[in-house]
Amino acid sequence: MSLPSSQTANLRLARILSALFYGLSSFLIVLVNKTVLTTYRFPSSTCLGIGQMGITILVLYIGKLYSIITFPDFDRQIPKKLFPLPLIYIGNHLTGLSSTQKLSLPMFTVLRKFSIPLTLILEIIILRKRYTFSVVLSVVLIILGALIAASFDLSFNLEGYIIVLLNDLFTALYGIYTKEKIDPKELGKYGVLFYNASFMILPTLLFTLWTGEFWQAVSFSEWTNIYFTAQFILSCLMGFILLYSIVLCSYYTSALTTNVIGALKNVSVAYIGIIIGGDYTFSWLNFIGLNICMSGGISYSFFTLWSNTQPKDNKNEVMDAISTHHREDEKNATCDLEQQLPIRHNDK
């Protein structure tokens, strides 16, 4: 049974807008992080991650305090509901920042493509999803381009490659488990973001104290530079926006689609890095590989974001997400109308 045309249009619009929001957010944060960590040589990517977690907690807490958003108050069941997402979250967060610091922008974007087949395999195993031949072929095309580009990298960095491949694994796991945990009847989108950051900020801070990175960051000479400080704050804000966009894109599409949109963004970043990065060693085969990646990403986007041929179960899942999102908006509006009453509204 097919969906009514109006529902199909809403489904398609939700997929496309959430994907564009994630792609833009992801594009901007890589450029900002690259400026902070490489241009200004900020000594600790981990401390930058702490700043991003802190902003996430602050923004969501203020939003809940003023009834702009809702998520459950803390109880003993929340850690059980979230596990193992906080551990995957911090692994994804920190390896992502470290890999940005250790690799050139173009090669960082190429190796990040390998999160796509990992996600495809894990979604089949964990979520029992099934994909069409055209989708699998698009993924193969993306990986083929990545292999061609990476094989002819003239600035090989083994440590950077290991870190970015670990980041690929964490990214795949994070997307899949986020899809499982954002059920609005449980924690919802905002609850997942808030408690992930809340549970991991203190252990991460203690880790930086143990390694000495905290004191290196505190004594960094550029804090008096208003341009660096502005870039640092912007990076922290973009960290929150990126996390929200990942959750939103996974909410309306899938972990695999989120990763492919990231791949399209990464190729765009690679082109920017070739022009302004200053750390790219040009090779024709590398450049051709990037273009093959882009072709595969565009074909995947057509088959999943624009086409009406998605599996029935996935259509129903997205329509349920749209309906729930509308109910959350109505719930927030009700909170605004009842500000005079001492009532705290939480997600069911």
C-alpha positions as CSV (number, residue, x, y, z in Angstrom):
1,M,0.0,0.0,0.0
2,S,1.4,3.3,-1.0
3,L,1.4,6.5,1.0
4,P,-0.9,9.4,0.1
5,S,0.8,12.0,-2.0
6,S,0.8,14.6,0.8
7,Q,2.4,12.2,3.2
8,T,5.0,11.2,0.6
9,A,5.8,14.9,0.1
10,N,6.2,15.5,3.8
11,L,8.4,12.4,4.1
12,R,10.6,13.6,1.3
13,L,10.9,17.1,2.6
14,A,11.8,15.9,6.1
15,R,14.5,13.7,4.7
16,I,16.0,16.4,2.4
17,L,15.9,19.2,5.0
18,S,17.4,17.2,7.8
19,A,20.1,15.9,5.4
20,L,20.9,19.4,4.2
21,F,21.1,20.7,7.8
22,Y,23.5,18.0,8.8
23,G,25.6,18.4,5.6
24,L,26.0,22.2,6.2
25,S,26.7,21.8,9.9
26,S,29.3,19.1,9.3
27,F,30.9,21.2,6.6
28,L,31.3,24.3,8.8
29,I,32.6,22.5,11.9
30,V,35.4,20.8,10.0
31,L,36.6,24.2,8.7
32,V,36.3,25.8,12.2
33,N,38.0,22.9,14.0
34,K,40.8,22.9,11.4
35,T,41.4,26.7,12.0
36,V,41.5,26.2,15.8
37,L,43.7,23.1,15.9
38,T,45.9,23.6,12.8
39,T,46.1,27.3,12.0
40,Y,46.3,28.5,15.7
41,R,47.9,25.2,16.9
42,F,45.6,24.8,19.9
43,P,47.4,22.1,21.9
44,S,44.5,19.9,22.9
45,S,41.7,18.5,20.7
46,T,40.3,16.8,23.8
47,C,39.9,20.2,25.6
48,L,38.1,21.5,22.5
49,G,35.8,18.5,22.8
50,I,35.1,19.4,26.5
51,G,34.1,22.9,25.4
52,Q,31.7,21.5,22.9
53,M,30.2,19.1,25.5
54,G,29.9,22.0,27.9
55,I,28.0,24.2,25.4
56,T,25.7,21.3,24.6
57,I,24.8,20.8,28.3
58,L,24.3,24.6,28.8
59,V,22.1,25.2,25.7
60,L,19.9,22.2,26.4
61,Y,19.5,23.0,30.1
62,I,18.5,26.6,29.4
63,G,16.1,25.3,26.8
64,K,14.5,22.9,29.2
65,L,14.5,25.5,32.0
66,Y,12.4,27.9,29.9
67,S,10.2,25.2,28.5
68,I,11.5,25.7,24.9
69,I,12.3,21.9,24.8
70,T,11.5,19.0,26.9
71,F,13.4,15.8,28.0
72,P,13.1,13.6,31.1
73,D,14.6,14.5,34.4
74,F,17.4,12.3,35.6
75,D,16.5,8.9,37.2
76,R,18.4,5.7,37.8
77,Q,17.1,4.1,34.6
78,I,18.6,6.7,32.3
79,P,22.2,5.2,32.3
80,K,20.7,1.8,31.4
81,K,18.6,3.3,28.6
82,L,21.6,5.1,27.1
83,F,24.3,2.5,27.4
84,P,26.6,2.0,25.4
85,L,25.9,5.3,23.6
86,P,27.9,7.6,26.0
87,L,31.1,5.5,25.5
88,I,30.6,5.5,21.7
89,Y,29.8,9.2,21.8
90,I,33.1,10.2,23.5
91,G,35.1,7.8,21.2
92,N,33.5,9.4,18.1
93,H,33.9,12.9,19.5
94,L,37.6,12.7,20.4
95,T,38.9,10.5,17.5
96,G,37.1,12.9,15.1
97,L,38.9,15.9,16.5
98,S,42.3,14.1,16.7
99,S,42.0,12.9,13.1
100,T,41.2,16.4,11.9
101,Q,44.4,17.6,13.6
102,K,46.7,14.9,12.2
103,L,45.6,14.7,8.5
104,S,45.3,17.1,5.7
105,L,41.7,18.0,5.0
106,P,41.4,16.1,1.6
107,M,42.8,12.8,3.0
108,F,40.8,13.2,6.2
109,T,37.6,13.3,4.0
110,V,38.7,10.4,1.9
111,L,39.3,8.0,4.8
112,R,36.1,9.0,6.5
113,K,34.3,7.3,3.6
114,F,35.0,3.9,5.2
115,S,32.4,4.6,7.9
116,I,29.8,4.0,5.1
117,P,30.4,0.3,4.5
118,L,30.8,-0.2,8.2
119,T,27.4,1.4,8.8
120,L,25.8,-0.6,6.0
121,I,27.1,-3.9,7.5
122,L,26.2,-3.0,11.1
123,E,22.7,-1.8,10.1
124,I,22.1,-5.2,8.4
125,I,23.3,-7.0,11.5
126,I,21.9,-4.9,14.3
127,L,18.8,-3.2,12.8
128,R,18.0,-6.0,10.3
129,K,17.7,-3.5,7.5
130,R,17.8,-4.5,3.8
131,Y,19.1,-2.3,1.0
132,T,18.5,-2.4,-2.8
133,F,21.2,-3.3,-5.3
134,S,21.3,0.4,-6.5
135,V,22.1,1.6,-3.0
136,V,24.8,-1.0,-2.4
137,L,26.3,-0.1,-5.8
138,S,26.4,3.6,-4.9
139,V,28.2,2.7,-1.7
140,V,30.7,0.6,-3.6
141,L,31.3,3.5,-5.9
142,I,32.0,5.8,-3.0
143,I,34.5,3.3,-1.5
144,L,36.2,2.7,-4.9
145,G,36.8,6.5,-5.2
146,A,38.2,6.6,-1.6
147,L,40.6,3.7,-2.3
148,I,41.9,5.4,-5.5
149,A,42.4,8.7,-3.7
150,A,44.0,7.2,-0.6
151,S,46.3,4.8,-2.5
152,F,48.0,7.8,-4.0
153,D,48.3,10.0,-0.9
154,L,51.7,11.5,-1.1
155,S,51.7,12.5,2.6
156,F,51.1,9.2,4.4
157,N,50.6,9.4,8.2
158,L,50.1,6.0,9.8
159,E,49.0,7.4,13.2
160,G,46.5,9.7,11.5
161,Y,45.1,6.8,9.4
162,I,44.6,4.6,12.4
163,I,42.8,7.4,14.3
164,V,40.5,8.2,11.4
165,L,39.6,4.5,10.9
166,L,38.8,4.2,14.6
167,N,36.6,7.3,14.1
168,D,34.9,5.6,11.2
169,L,34.0,2.6,13.5
170,F,32.7,4.9,16.3
171,T,30.7,7.0,13.7
172,A,29.0,3.9,12.4
173,L,28.1,2.6,15.9
174,Y,27.0,6.1,17.1
175,G,24.6,6.5,14.2
176,I,23.1,3.1,14.7
177,Y,22.7,3.2,18.4
178,T,21.4,6.8,18.2
179,K,18.7,5.5,15.9
180,E,17.7,3.0,18.6
181,K,17.9,5.4,21.6
182,I,16.0,8.5,20.3
183,D,12.5,7.0,20.8
184,P,10.4,10.0,21.9
185,K,8.6,7.7,24.4
186,E,12.0,7.3,26.2
187,L,14.7,10.0,26.2
188,G,13.9,11.7,22.9
189,K,16.4,13.7,20.8
190,Y,17.2,16.3,23.4
191,G,17.5,13.8,26.2
192,V,20.0,11.7,24.3
193,L,22.2,14.8,23.6
194,F,22.0,16.1,27.1
195,Y,22.7,13.0,29.0
196,N,25.4,11.8,26.6
197,A,27.4,15.0,27.2
198,S,26.6,15.1,31.0
199,F,27.8,11.6,31.6
200,M,31.1,12.0,29.7
201,I,32.3,15.6,30.4
202,L,33.7,14.8,33.9
203,P,35.6,11.6,32.9
204,T,37.0,13.5,29.9
205,L,38.1,16.4,32.0
206,L,39.8,14.1,34.5
207,F,41.6,12.4,31.5
208,T,43.0,15.8,30.4
209,L,44.2,16.5,33.9
210,W,45.9,13.1,34.0
211,T,47.6,13.6,30.6
212,G,48.5,17.3,31.2
213,E,46.5,18.5,28.3
214,F,44.3,20.6,30.5
215,W,47.2,22.8,31.7
216,Q,48.6,23.1,28.2
217,A,45.2,24.4,27.1
218,V,44.9,26.8,30.0
219,S,48.4,28.2,29.4
220,F,47.9,28.6,25.6
221,S,49.3,31.9,24.5
222,E,46.5,32.8,22.1
223,W,43.7,33.2,24.6
224,T,44.2,37.0,24.5
225,N,43.8,36.9,20.7
226,I,40.2,37.9,20.2
227,Y,40.1,36.2,16.8
228,F,41.2,32.9,18.3
229,T,38.8,33.2,21.2
230,A,35.9,33.8,18.7
231,Q,36.9,30.8,16.7
232,F,37.1,28.6,19.8
233,I,33.6,29.7,21.0
234,L,32.3,29.2,17.5
235,S,33.7,25.7,17.4
236,C,32.0,24.9,20.7
237,L,28.7,26.1,19.4
238,M,29.1,24.3,16.1
239,G,29.8,21.1,18.2
240,F,26.4,21.3,19.7
241,I,24.7,22.1,16.3
242,L,26.5,19.2,14.7
243,L,25.4,16.7,17.3
244,Y,21.8,17.9,17.0
245,S,21.9,17.7,13.2
246,I,23.2,14.1,13.4
247,V,20.4,13.1,15.7
248,L,17.8,14.9,13.5
249,C,19.1,13.3,10.3
250,S,19.2,9.8,11.8
251,Y,15.7,10.5,13.2
252,Y,14.2,11.2,9.8
253,T,16.4,9.0,7.6
254,S,19.0,6.3,8.7
255,A,22.5,6.1,10.0
256,L,23.7,5.1,6.6
257,T,22.1,8.1,4.9
258,T,23.6,10.4,7.5
259,N,27.1,9.0,6.7
260,V,26.6,9.3,3.0
261,I,25.5,12.9,3.4
262,G,28.7,13.4,5.5
263,A,30.7,11.9,2.6
264,L,29.2,14.4,0.1
265,K,30.1,17.2,2.5
266,N,33.6,15.8,3.0
267,V,34.3,15.8,-0.8
268,S,33.2,19.5,-0.8
269,V,35.6,20.1,2.1
270,A,38.3,18.4,0.1
271,Y,37.9,20.8,-2.7
272,I,38.1,23.7,-0.3
273,G,41.2,22.2,1.3
274,I,42.9,21.9,-2.1
275,I,42.4,25.7,-2.6
276,I,42.8,27.2,0.9
277,G,44.2,24.4,3.2
278,G,47.8,24.7,2.3
279,D,48.5,21.1,3.3
280,Y,47.4,19.2,0.2
281,T,49.8,17.4,-2.1
282,F,48.2,17.4,-5.5
283,S,47.9,14.2,-7.5
284,W,45.6,13.6,-10.5
285,L,44.6,10.1,-9.4
286,N,43.8,11.5,-5.9
287,F,41.7,14.2,-7.5
288,I,39.9,11.6,-9.8
289,G,39.2,9.5,-6.7
290,L,37.5,12.4,-5.0
291,N,35.3,12.9,-8.0
292,I,34.3,9.2,-8.1
293,C,33.3,9.5,-4.4
294,M,31.1,12.5,-5.2
295,S,29.4,10.6,-8.1
296,G,28.6,7.7,-5.8
297,G,27.3,10.0,-3.1
298,I,25.1,11.9,-5.5
299,S,23.6,8.7,-6.9
300,Y,22.9,7.4,-3.3
301,S,21.3,10.6,-2.4
302,F,18.9,10.3,-5.4
303,F,18.0,6.7,-4.5
304,T,17.3,7.4,-0.8
305,L,16.4,11.1,-0.4
306,W,14.5,11.9,-3.5
307,S,13.2,8.6,-4.8
308,N,9.9,7.2,-3.7
309,T,11.2,3.7,-3.8
310,Q,12.3,3.3,-0.2
311,P,11.1,0.2,1.6
312,K,7.7,0.3,3.2
313,D,8.9,-0.2,6.8
314,N,11.3,2.7,6.5
315,K,8.5,5.0,5.1
316,N,6.3,4.1,8.1
317,E,9.2,4.7,10.4
318,V,9.9,8.2,9.0
319,M,6.2,9.1,9.0
320,D,6.0,8.1,12.7
321,A,9.0,10.3,13.4
322,I,7.3,13.3,11.6
323,S,4.1,12.8,13.5
324,T,6.0,12.5,16.8
325,H,8.0,15.6,16.0
326,H,4.8,17.6,15.4
327,R,3.4,16.3,18.7
328,E,6.6,17.5,20.5
329,D,6.1,21.0,18.9
330,E,2.5,21.1,20.1
331,K,3.6,19.9,23.5
332,N,6.2,22.8,23.7
333,A,3.5,25.3,22.7
334,T,1.2,24.0,25.4
335,C,4.0,24.5,27.9
336,D,4.3,28.2,26.8
337,L,0.5,28.7,27.3
338,E,0.7,27.2,30.8
339,Q,3.7,29.1,32.1
340,Q,1.6,30.4,35.0
341,L,1.0,26.8,36.3
342,P,3.7,25.0,38.4
343,I,3.8,22.0,36.0
344,R,6.9,20.4,34.5
345,H,6.2,18.7,31.2
346,N,8.5,15.7,30.3
347,D,8.7,13.3,27.5
348,K,6.6,10.2,28.1
